[in-house]
Amino acid sequence: MTRTTRTTRASTGNKAARRAVRTPRRPEIGLPELRPYEEALAPDGDYDGMAFEDADLAGTEASGARFLECGIRNCSLDEARWERARLLDSVLEGVTGAGTDLAGVELRDVEVLDARLGGVQLHGARLSRVLVRGGKIDFLNLRQSRLLDVTFENCVLVEPDFGGAVLERVAFTGCVLRGVDFSRAALTDVDLRDAVELDIAAGIGQLGGAVINSTQLMDLAPAFAAELGVRVGG
């Protein structure tokens, strides 16, 4: 009876802990019938209800532009400069690129699907109700950004930098996270339990406000000990 009672209590405790973490709200996107993209992108431009399909947008300058209810699919964004752009109620699918500059961008109610990006700059960005699903992003720079209601799902993030960022209601589900930097980040309701790989390179002491599972705790124990200055001997 005692063993059964303990198991039940542990199970109840685990369920209570999972319920206690607030889950991110997902984006709600209903794209209208889109018009083909036919004009050149320009700084501070307005693009409503447009379809960007298989377009070469490499090197484009769209700083301060607004994209509302747009579909950007299978486009190249190499060295594109879209600083401070606003992407609202939009879908980016199959986009590729290296060195894409999205510093200070706002993403609200946006899906990023099967992207393959490297060195993308998102420092100082604002992300709200964003889903990043599938694909691989190398050297993602989210320093000093604010992430609210963001879900990373089944994607690979190599050396993502969340230094000084604010993360609230952020989940990493089925993700591979390698070399994560949480230095000076502020985390609230950040769910790391379902990450299939979790490697934290810096900022292990900032995990207050995050939730990890027992296996991850054991894997991260040496890093926690080093952070606290604990020496393990014998």
N, C-alpha and C positions, 0 to 999 in steps of 0.2 A: 504493500500500500504506500509506504513511504517513497519508494522509487517512482511509482506511478505519479504520485503527487508532485514530486520534483520535476518530472518531465513535463507535466501539464503546466506547472508554473513557469518553467523556462519557455515553453512554447507560447504561453500567454504573454510573457514578457517580450519575446521577439516580435509578436504580432503588434503589441502596443508600441514598441519602438518604431516599427515600420509605419504604423498609422501616425505617429507623432511627427514624422517628417512631411512637411507640406510639399506636395508634388507640383511640378511646373504646369502652368496652363499652356495648352497647345495653341498654335495659331489657327485662326478660323479664316480660311481663304476660299472665296468663291469667284474665280476669275470670269469676267464676261467674255463675249466673243472678241478676240483680239485682232487688232489691225496690224498688218505687216510693218515691220520697221523699215523705213525707206530714207530717213534723213540722217545727216551726220550728227553725232553727239556733240554737245557744246556745254561749256561751263554754265551753271545755273539754268539749264534747260528743263523743260517740263515734258514728261513722257507718260501719258495716261493710256492704259489699255492697249499696250503695244506688245507684239510678239517679236522677240529677237531669236531667230532660229538659225543655227549653224553659221553665225556671223563671226567675222574676224574683228574683234573689238580691241585687239592688242594696241597698246599705246594711245588709246583714246583719252581725251581730256573731258571729264564730266564732273568736275569738282562743283559741289553745291547743287547739283541737279536733283530733280525729284522724279522717282519712278513709282507710279501708282498703278496697281493692278496690272503688272507686267509679267510676261513669261520670258525668261532668259534661259534658253536651252541650247546646250552643245556649242557654246561660244568660247572663244579664246579671249582671255583677259590678261595676257602677258603685259607687264609694265603699264597696265591701265592706271590712270590717275583719277580716282573718283572720291577724293577727299571731301568730307562733310556732305556727301550725297545722302539722300533719304530714299530708302527702299521700303515701300509700304504695301501690304496686302499683295505680295509678289512671290513668284516661284523662280528659283535658280536651280537648274537641273543639268547635270553633266558638264558644268563649266570647268575650264582648265586655265592654268596660268601660273606664272612665277613672277614674284615681285609686284603683285597687284597692290596698289595703295588705296586703302579704304579708311585711312585715319579719320577719326571723328565722325564716321558715318552713323546714321541711325537706321536700324533694321527693326521694323515693327510688323508683326504678323507676316513672317517670312519663312519659307521652307527652302533649305539648301540641300539638294539631293544629289548624291553620288558625285560630289565635286572632287577634283584632283588639283590641289593648289600647293604652292610652295612659297614660303617667305611672304605670305600675305600680311599686310600691315593694317591692323584694326585697333591700334592704340587710341585711347580716348573715345572709343565707340560706345553707342548705347544700343543694347539688344533687348527687345521685349517681345515675348511670345514668339520665339524662334525655334525651329526644329532643324537640326543638322543631322541628316541621316545618310549613312553609307559613305563611301569614298575615303580619301586620305588627304590630310592637310599636314604639311611639314612646316615647322618653324612659324607657327601661328602667333602673332604678336597681339595680345589683348591687354597690354599694360595700361593701367589707369582707366580701364573700361568699366562699364556697369552692365551686368547681365541679370535680367529679371525674367523669370519664367522661360528658361532656355533648356532645351533637351538635346543632348548629343546621343545619337542612337546608332549602334553598329558601325562606328567609323573608327579610323586610326588617326590619332593625333601624336605627332612626333615633335617633342620639345616645345609644347605649347607654353607660352609665357603669360601668366595671369598676375604678374608683379603689380602690386598696388591696386588691383581691380576689386570691385565689389560684386560678389556673386550671391544672389538670393533666389531660392527655388530653382536650382540648377541640378540636372540629373545626367549621369553618364551611364547609359544602359547598353551593355554588350560592347563597350568600347575598349580599344587598346590605347593606353595612355603611357607614353614613354618620355621620361625626362621632364616631367611637369615642374614648372616653377610657380610656387604660390607665395613668393616673398612679399611680405607686407600686404597680402590680400586679406579681405574681410569676407568670411563665408557664413552664410545663414541658410539652413535647409539645403545643403549641398549633398546629394546622394551619390556616393561612390561605390555602394555595395555591389552593384551589378556590373562593374567594369571587369572585363575578363583579364586585363593586365593593368597593374597600377604601379608605376615607377615614379617616385617623387624625387627630383634632383635637388630642389631647394624649397624652403618654406614649410617644412614638415610641422613646425611649431604653430602654423596658422590654421591647422585643421580643426580647431575649435569651431563648432557650427557645422561641421561635416559629419557624415555617418559612413562608417566603413564596416565590413563584416569581420568575423573572427579570424578567418584565414588571412585577410589583408593585414589585420593587426599583428599577427605573428610575423608576416613577411616584413612589415615596417618596423618591428621592434628594435632592430639595431639602429635605425635612423632616429627613432624616438629617444633611445638611450643616448646617442651621440648629442642630440639636441639638448638634453637635460644634463649633459656632462657626466652621465653615469658610466662607470667602468664595469665591465662584466668579466669576471675571472672564474677560473675553475671549470 
